[in-house]
Amino acid sequence: QVQLVESGGKLVQAGGSLRLSCAASGGTLSSYNMGWFRQVPGKEREFVAAISWSGGNVHYADSMKGRFTISRDNAKNTMYLQMNSLKPEDTAVYYCASDSSSYRARLYPEHWMYEYWGQGTQLTVSS
């Protein structure tokens, strides 16, 4: 069974940058679209960005466009989220996830389309 492990979350100041990583084990992710989501207590899980299995197609939530960049290295079985110009409202637990079906043509922002999830990594942005 695929296991996803996020890393890189920490406390940063507003305006700073950070890169999150999502490493997979127990299987290959090169056939699956992947996504980043985030969640704060008391709120629903929010879509951040998604990337196609090949890495050739990406999709961002509107509030992340221009600040966040999703990428993947299939040879390393790892996905990344580069976050720039961080804001206090970016504070959340960030999760990575893999699509439930392989080689899907469309990128989905809905969390229920993703099957495997990591345990999350905490990002805190101070003002």
mmCIF file of the C-alpha atoms, coordinates in Angstrom:
data_MODEL
# 
_entry.id   MODEL 
# 
loop_
_atom_site.group_PDB 
_atom_site.id 
_atom_site.type_symbol 
_atom_site.label_atom_id 
_atom_site.label_alt_id 
_atom_site.label_comp_id 
_atom_site.label_asym_id 
_atom_site.label_entity_id 
_atom_site.label_seq_id 
_atom_site.pdbx_PDB_ins_code 
_atom_site.Cartn_x 
_atom_site.Cartn_y 
_atom_site.Cartn_z 
_atom_site.occupancy 
_atom_site.B_iso_or_equiv 
_atom_site.pdbx_formal_charge 
_atom_site.auth_seq_id 
_atom_site.auth_comp_id 
_atom_site.auth_asym_id 
_atom_site.auth_atom_id 
_atom_site.pdbx_PDB_model_num 
ATOM 1   C CA . GLN A 1 1   ? 0.000   0.000  0.000   1.00 0.00 ? 1   GLN A CA 1 
ATOM 2   C CA . VAL A 1 2   ? 1.212   3.455  -0.875  1.00 0.00 ? 2   VAL A CA 1 
ATOM 3   C CA . GLN A 1 3   ? 2.300   5.637  2.009   1.00 0.00 ? 3   GLN A CA 1 
ATOM 4   C CA . LEU A 1 4   ? 2.768   9.365  1.647   1.00 0.00 ? 4   LEU A CA 1 
ATOM 5   C CA . VAL A 1 5   ? 4.897   11.411 3.999   1.00 0.00 ? 5   VAL A CA 1 
ATOM 6   C CA . GLU A 1 6   ? 4.948   15.192 3.956   1.00 0.00 ? 6   GLU A CA 1 
ATOM 7   C CA . SER A 1 7   ? 7.844   17.203 5.307   1.00 0.00 ? 7   SER A CA 1 
ATOM 8   C CA . GLY A 1 8   ? 9.122   20.748 5.389   1.00 0.00 ? 8   GLY A CA 1 
ATOM 9   C CA . GLY A 1 9   ? 6.479   22.500 7.412   1.00 0.00 ? 9   GLY A CA 1 
ATOM 10  C CA . LYS A 1 10  ? 7.662   24.957 10.019  1.00 0.00 ? 10  LYS A CA 1 
ATOM 11  C CA . LEU A 1 11  ? 7.229   28.459 11.424  1.00 0.00 ? 11  LEU A CA 1 
ATOM 12  C CA . VAL A 1 12  ? 8.065   31.207 8.939   1.00 0.00 ? 12  VAL A CA 1 
ATOM 13  C CA . GLN A 1 13  ? 7.560   34.943 8.817   1.00 0.00 ? 13  GLN A CA 1 
ATOM 14  C CA . ALA A 1 14  ? 5.080   36.589 6.499   1.00 0.00 ? 14  ALA A CA 1 
ATOM 15  C CA . GLY A 1 15  ? 6.638   37.241 3.130   1.00 0.00 ? 15  GLY A CA 1 
ATOM 16  C CA . GLY A 1 16  ? 8.934   34.277 3.439   1.00 0.00 ? 16  GLY A CA 1 
ATOM 17  C CA . SER A 1 17  ? 9.246   31.147 1.333   1.00 0.00 ? 17  SER A CA 1 
ATOM 18  C CA . LEU A 1 18  ? 9.133   27.454 2.039   1.00 0.00 ? 18  LEU A CA 1 
ATOM 19  C CA . ARG A 1 19  ? 9.155   24.205 0.117   1.00 0.00 ? 19  ARG A CA 1 
ATOM 20  C CA . LEU A 1 20  ? 7.125   21.217 1.197   1.00 0.00 ? 20  LEU A CA 1 
ATOM 21  C CA . SER A 1 21  ? 7.917   17.701 0.066   1.00 0.00 ? 21  SER A CA 1 
ATOM 22  C CA . CYS A 1 22  ? 5.772   14.617 -0.261  1.00 0.00 ? 22  CYS A CA 1 
ATOM 23  C CA . ALA A 1 23  ? 7.619   11.327 -0.498  1.00 0.00 ? 23  ALA A CA 1 
ATOM 24  C CA . ALA A 1 24  ? 5.948   8.074  -1.428  1.00 0.00 ? 24  ALA A CA 1 
ATOM 25  C CA . SER A 1 25  ? 6.825   4.582  -0.384  1.00 0.00 ? 25  SER A CA 1 
ATOM 26  C CA . GLY A 1 26  ? 5.267   1.199  -0.952  1.00 0.00 ? 26  GLY A CA 1 
ATOM 27  C CA . GLY A 1 27  ? 4.440   1.945  -4.554  1.00 0.00 ? 27  GLY A CA 1 
ATOM 28  C CA . THR A 1 28  ? 5.095   4.249  -7.463  1.00 0.00 ? 28  THR A CA 1 
ATOM 29  C CA . LEU A 1 29  ? 3.185   7.452  -7.977  1.00 0.00 ? 29  LEU A CA 1 
ATOM 30  C CA . SER A 1 30  ? 4.334   8.106  -11.510 1.00 0.00 ? 30  SER A CA 1 
ATOM 31  C CA . SER A 1 31  ? 0.980   6.917  -12.873 1.00 0.00 ? 31  SER A CA 1 
ATOM 32  C CA . TYR A 1 32  ? -1.172  9.109  -10.632 1.00 0.00 ? 32  TYR A CA 1 
ATOM 33  C CA . ASN A 1 33  ? -2.153  12.718 -10.490 1.00 0.00 ? 33  ASN A CA 1 
ATOM 34  C CA . MET A 1 34  ? -1.217  14.254 -7.164  1.00 0.00 ? 34  MET A CA 1 
ATOM 35  C CA . GLY A 1 35  ? -2.517  17.107 -5.099  1.00 0.00 ? 35  GLY A CA 1 
ATOM 36  C CA . TRP A 1 36  ? -1.823  19.369 -2.172  1.00 0.00 ? 36  TRP A CA 1 
ATOM 37  C CA . PHE A 1 37  ? -4.556  20.335 0.253   1.00 0.00 ? 37  PHE A CA 1 
ATOM 38  C CA . ARG A 1 38  ? -4.595  22.270 3.490   1.00 0.00 ? 38  ARG A CA 1 
ATOM 39  C CA . GLN A 1 39  ? -6.807  22.423 6.519   1.00 0.00 ? 39  GLN A CA 1 
ATOM 40  C CA . VAL A 1 40  ? -7.247  24.576 9.577   1.00 0.00 ? 40  VAL A CA 1 
ATOM 41  C CA . PRO A 1 41  ? -9.187  23.464 12.641  1.00 0.00 ? 41  PRO A CA 1 
ATOM 42  C CA . GLY A 1 42  ? -12.902 23.840 12.223  1.00 0.00 ? 42  GLY A CA 1 
ATOM 43  C CA . LYS A 1 43  ? -12.766 24.256 8.458   1.00 0.00 ? 43  LYS A CA 1 
ATOM 44  C CA . GLU A 1 44  ? -13.059 21.911 5.525   1.00 0.00 ? 44  GLU A CA 1 
ATOM 45  C CA . ARG A 1 45  ? -10.003 20.631 3.731   1.00 0.00 ? 45  ARG A CA 1 
ATOM 46  C CA . GLU A 1 46  ? -9.076  23.158 1.059   1.00 0.00 ? 46  GLU A CA 1 
ATOM 47  C CA . PHE A 1 47  ? -7.607  22.457 -2.354  1.00 0.00 ? 47  PHE A CA 1 
ATOM 48  C CA . VAL A 1 48  ? -4.216  24.062 -2.968  1.00 0.00 ? 48  VAL A CA 1 
ATOM 49  C CA . ALA A 1 49  ? -2.794  22.622 -6.187  1.00 0.00 ? 49  ALA A CA 1 
ATOM 50  C CA . ALA A 1 50  ? -2.704  19.510 -8.330  1.00 0.00 ? 50  ALA A CA 1 
ATOM 51  C CA . ILE A 1 51  ? -0.279  18.086 -10.849 1.00 0.00 ? 51  ILE A CA 1 
ATOM 52  C CA . SER A 1 52  ? -0.769  15.484 -13.533 1.00 0.00 ? 52  SER A CA 1 
ATOM 53  C CA . TRP A 1 53  ? 0.986   12.132 -13.473 1.00 0.00 ? 53  TRP A CA 1 
ATOM 54  C CA . SER A 1 54  ? 3.455   13.320 -16.092 1.00 0.00 ? 54  SER A CA 1 
ATOM 55  C CA . GLY A 1 55  ? 3.993   16.696 -14.477 1.00 0.00 ? 55  GLY A CA 1 
ATOM 56  C CA . GLY A 1 56  ? 2.918   18.401 -17.651 1.00 0.00 ? 56  GLY A CA 1 
ATOM 57  C CA . ASN A 1 57  ? -0.343  19.827 -16.348 1.00 0.00 ? 57  ASN A CA 1 
ATOM 58  C CA . VAL A 1 58  ? -0.925  21.783 -13.152 1.00 0.00 ? 58  VAL A CA 1 
ATOM 59  C CA . HIS A 1 59  ? -3.901  23.460 -11.528 1.00 0.00 ? 59  HIS A CA 1 
ATOM 60  C CA . TYR A 1 60  ? -4.018  25.912 -8.639  1.00 0.00 ? 60  TYR A CA 1 
ATOM 61  C CA . ALA A 1 61  ? -6.623  27.342 -6.373  1.00 0.00 ? 61  ALA A CA 1 
ATOM 62  C CA . ASP A 1 62  ? -7.131  30.990 -7.263  1.00 0.00 ? 62  ASP A CA 1 
ATOM 63  C CA . SER A 1 63  ? -5.680  32.290 -4.018  1.00 0.00 ? 63  SER A CA 1 
ATOM 64  C CA . MET A 1 64  ? -2.426  30.380 -4.597  1.00 0.00 ? 64  MET A CA 1 
ATOM 65  C CA . LYS A 1 65  ? -1.820  31.324 -8.214  1.00 0.00 ? 65  LYS A CA 1 
ATOM 66  C CA . GLY A 1 66  ? 1.400   33.226 -8.660  1.00 0.00 ? 66  GLY A CA 1 
ATOM 67  C CA . ARG A 1 67  ? 2.649   32.372 -5.180  1.00 0.00 ? 67  ARG A CA 1 
ATOM 68  C CA . PHE A 1 68  ? 2.730   28.572 -5.077  1.00 0.00 ? 68  PHE A CA 1 
ATOM 69  C CA . THR A 1 69  ? 4.356   26.166 -7.507  1.00 0.00 ? 69  THR A CA 1 
ATOM 70  C CA . ILE A 1 70  ? 3.656   22.449 -7.560  1.00 0.00 ? 70  ILE A CA 1 
ATOM 71  C CA . SER A 1 71  ? 6.125   20.058 -9.107  1.00 0.00 ? 71  SER A CA 1 
ATOM 72  C CA . ARG A 1 72  ? 7.118   16.422 -9.013  1.00 0.00 ? 72  ARG A CA 1 
ATOM 73  C CA . ASP A 1 73  ? 10.110  14.207 -9.606  1.00 0.00 ? 73  ASP A CA 1 
ATOM 74  C CA . ASN A 1 74  ? 8.831   10.790 -10.593 1.00 0.00 ? 74  ASN A CA 1 
ATOM 75  C CA . ALA A 1 75  ? 12.314  9.326  -10.500 1.00 0.00 ? 75  ALA A CA 1 
ATOM 76  C CA . LYS A 1 76  ? 12.416  10.199 -6.792  1.00 0.00 ? 76  LYS A CA 1 
ATOM 77  C CA . ASN A 1 77  ? 8.766   9.372  -6.199  1.00 0.00 ? 77  ASN A CA 1 
ATOM 78  C CA . THR A 1 78  ? 8.399   12.811 -4.667  1.00 0.00 ? 78  THR A CA 1 
ATOM 79  C CA . MET A 1 79  ? 6.170   15.832 -5.104  1.00 0.00 ? 79  MET A CA 1 
ATOM 80  C CA . TYR A 1 80  ? 6.899   19.380 -4.004  1.00 0.00 ? 80  TYR A CA 1 
ATOM 81  C CA . LEU A 1 81  ? 5.088   22.594 -3.197  1.00 0.00 ? 81  LEU A CA 1 
ATOM 82  C CA . GLN A 1 82  ? 7.142   25.760 -3.389  1.00 0.00 ? 82  GLN A CA 1 
ATOM 83  C CA . MET A 1 83  ? 5.413   28.537 -1.495  1.00 0.00 ? 83  MET A CA 1 
ATOM 84  C CA . ASN A 1 84  ? 6.466   32.167 -1.816  1.00 0.00 ? 84  ASN A CA 1 
ATOM 85  C CA . SER A 1 85  ? 5.137   35.421 -0.383  1.00 0.00 ? 85  SER A CA 1 
ATOM 86  C CA . LEU A 1 86  ? 3.598   33.536 2.484   1.00 0.00 ? 86  LEU A CA 1 
ATOM 87  C CA . LYS A 1 87  ? 0.751   35.129 4.416   1.00 0.00 ? 87  LYS A CA 1 
ATOM 88  C CA . PRO A 1 88  ? -0.583  34.442 7.906   1.00 0.00 ? 88  PRO A CA 1 
ATOM 89  C CA . GLU A 1 89  ? -3.722  33.058 6.283   1.00 0.00 ? 89  GLU A CA 1 
ATOM 90  C CA . ASP A 1 90  ? -1.597  30.317 4.718   1.00 0.00 ? 90  ASP A CA 1 
ATOM 91  C CA . THR A 1 91  ? -1.205  28.835 8.180   1.00 0.00 ? 91  THR A CA 1 
ATOM 92  C CA . ALA A 1 92  ? -2.599  25.308 8.077   1.00 0.00 ? 92  ALA A CA 1 
ATOM 93  C CA . VAL A 1 93  ? -1.760  21.646 8.044   1.00 0.00 ? 93  VAL A CA 1 
ATOM 94  C CA . TYR A 1 94  ? -0.731  20.751 4.510   1.00 0.00 ? 94  TYR A CA 1 
ATOM 95  C CA . TYR A 1 95  ? -1.542  17.339 3.110   1.00 0.00 ? 95  TYR A CA 1 
ATOM 96  C CA . CYS A 1 96  ? -0.451  15.587 -0.045  1.00 0.00 ? 96  CYS A CA 1 
ATOM 97  C CA . ALA A 1 97  ? -2.645  13.054 -1.767  1.00 0.00 ? 97  ALA A CA 1 
ATOM 98  C CA . SER A 1 98  ? -2.714  10.781 -4.784  1.00 0.00 ? 98  SER A CA 1 
ATOM 99  C CA . ASP A 1 99  ? -5.597  10.364 -7.178  1.00 0.00 ? 99  ASP A CA 1 
ATOM 100 C CA . SER A 1 100 ? -7.648  7.207  -6.861  1.00 0.00 ? 100 SER A CA 1 
ATOM 101 C CA . SER A 1 101 ? -7.274  6.331  -10.549 1.00 0.00 ? 101 SER A CA 1 
ATOM 102 C CA . SER A 1 102 ? -4.174  6.152  -12.682 1.00 0.00 ? 102 SER A CA 1 
ATOM 103 C CA . TYR A 1 103 ? -3.523  8.222  -15.801 1.00 0.00 ? 103 TYR A CA 1 
ATOM 104 C CA . ARG A 1 104 ? -6.581  10.379 -15.248 1.00 0.00 ? 104 ARG A CA 1 
ATOM 105 C CA . ALA A 1 105 ? -6.807  13.148 -17.841 1.00 0.00 ? 105 ALA A CA 1 
ATOM 106 C CA . ARG A 1 106 ? -8.378  15.755 -15.583 1.00 0.00 ? 106 ARG A CA 1 
ATOM 107 C CA . LEU A 1 107 ? -7.038  17.339 -12.410 1.00 0.00 ? 107 LEU A CA 1 
ATOM 108 C CA . TYR A 1 108 ? -9.588  17.443 -9.627  1.00 0.00 ? 108 TYR A CA 1 
ATOM 109 C CA . PRO A 1 109 ? -9.784  19.962 -6.770  1.00 0.00 ? 109 PRO A CA 1 
ATOM 110 C CA . GLU A 1 110 ? -12.239 17.780 -4.861  1.00 0.00 ? 110 GLU A CA 1 
ATOM 111 C CA . HIS A 1 111 ? -10.573 15.948 -2.006  1.00 0.00 ? 111 HIS A CA 1 
ATOM 112 C CA . TRP A 1 112 ? -12.834 12.908 -2.382  1.00 0.00 ? 112 TRP A CA 1 
ATOM 113 C CA . MET A 1 113 ? -11.193 12.121 -5.703  1.00 0.00 ? 113 MET A CA 1 
ATOM 114 C CA . TYR A 1 114 ? -7.960  11.303 -3.901  1.00 0.00 ? 114 TYR A CA 1 
ATOM 115 C CA . GLU A 1 115 ? -7.326  7.959  -2.287  1.00 0.00 ? 115 GLU A CA 1 
ATOM 116 C CA . TYR A 1 116 ? -4.034  8.024  -0.429  1.00 0.00 ? 116 TYR A CA 1 
ATOM 117 C CA . TRP A 1 117 ? -3.166  10.790 2.003   1.00 0.00 ? 117 TRP A CA 1 
ATOM 118 C CA . GLY A 1 118 ? -0.175  11.743 4.063   1.00 0.00 ? 118 GLY A CA 1 
ATOM 119 C CA . GLN A 1 119 ? -0.344  12.618 7.737   1.00 0.00 ? 119 GLN A CA 1 
ATOM 120 C CA . GLY A 1 120 ? 0.157   16.325 7.117   1.00 0.00 ? 120 GLY A CA 1 
ATOM 121 C CA . THR A 1 121 ? 2.806   18.877 7.932   1.00 0.00 ? 121 THR A CA 1 
ATOM 122 C CA . GLN A 1 122 ? 2.169   22.087 9.867   1.00 0.00 ? 122 GLN A CA 1 
ATOM 123 C CA . LEU A 1 123 ? 2.953   25.452 8.327   1.00 0.00 ? 123 LEU A CA 1 
ATOM 124 C CA . THR A 1 124 ? 2.660   28.476 10.563  1.00 0.00 ? 124 THR A CA 1 
ATOM 125 C CA . VAL A 1 125 ? 3.145   31.943 9.118   1.00 0.00 ? 125 VAL A CA 1 
ATOM 126 C CA . SER A 1 126 ? 3.685   34.701 11.646  1.00 0.00 ? 126 SER A CA 1 
ATOM 127 C CA . SER A 1 127 ? 2.754   38.307 10.952  1.00 0.00 ? 127 SER A CA 1 
# 
